[in-house]
Amino acid sequence: EVLCRESIIYSAVDEEKSNELLQKCLALNPIHPRAHYLIGMSLEEKKDYWGAIRFYETAIAYYPETDHYHLNEALNHLGNVYYLTGDLIKAKIALEKALLYQPLDQTAQQN
């Protein structure tokens, strides 16, 4: 988790260092959901939507079912990326799942 948080800090000033930290995290723990989520966000920003989908889906698979906050967050991003690819059905499904985890989340409600 420390590597992920450090990566977040570097993401604003040194993308290469940020990515290096995430890769180090995954080398130590290949199923770390936050690392997969953060890589998905980076790919989404670069408009690599299919890559982002792959990493968001992996993050969702690895988050514990009890981690409603992070599942909501990842599903919300997944829904947005599916929307951007034109897959409105998958976008709707992901956003509805996001709301199951956090029904009062205004961002998910708006999306």
N, C-alpha and C positions, 0 to 999 in steps of 0.2 A: 504494500500500500504506500509506503514511503517513496518508492521509485515512481509510482503513478502521480503522487502529489508533486514531487519534484519535476516530473515531466510537464505537469500543468503549468507550473511557474515558468519553465523554459519555453513553453509553447508560444508565449507572447514575444519572445526576443530571439530564440534560437531553435528553429524547427528541427534542425538536424540533431541537436543535443536532446530535444524532447523525444524524438523518435528513437534515438539510441537508448534512452532510459526505459522506454516502453518495451523495446526488444530485450533489454536486460531483464526486465520484470518477467516477460514471457519465457525467457530461458530458464529462470529460476522456478517459475510456476506457470506452466502452459495453459492452465485453466483459470487464470486470474481474470474475473469478469470485467473489472474496471479497466484493465489494460486493453482488452478487446473493445470495450466501449469507447475509450479515448482514441484508439486507432480509427474506429468507425467515424468519430467526429472529424478527425483530420481528413479522412478520405471524403467525407461529405463536403467539407469546406473546399476541397479541390475538385468537386463535382464528379468524383469517382463514385457514383451512386451504387453500382453493383458491388464494388469493394466494400463500401460502407454497409450495405445490407448484410453482407457475409459476416462482418465483424459485429454488427449490432445483434444479429441472430445468435452468434456464438456467445456474446455477453449474456443475452437473455437466457440461454441454455445453462450457463454456469452460475448465474445469480441464484441464491437460495430462494425458494418460493416465499419465504417470510420477509424478504427484503423488498417490501412494497415500493419504497421510495425509488430505489435504483431500477427496479423493473419498470415502473411507470416512466421514468426518465428515458430508458433505452427504447421502450415501446413507442414513446412519443416521437423520438427521433426516427425510429424505423418507419413509423407511419408517414412522417413527412417525406422521407426519402422515397418510399413507395409512391407517394403522391407525385413527386418530381419525376419519377420514371413513367408516370401515366397509369400505374396499376392501382386504380381507385378502390378496387375490392380489397386488395391486401392492405392498402392504406387504412381503410375503414376498420378492418379487422384488428389491426395493430392498435389503432387509436381507441377502439372500444375496449380492448384488453388493458390499455394504459389506464383508462378510467375505472376499470374494475379494481385496480390496485390503489388508486388515489382519486376517488370520485369527485373531490372538491378541487382538483388541480385545474386552475383556470386556463393554463396553456393548452392542456389536453382537451378541455372543453371547447376552446376556440378553434383548435385544429379539427 
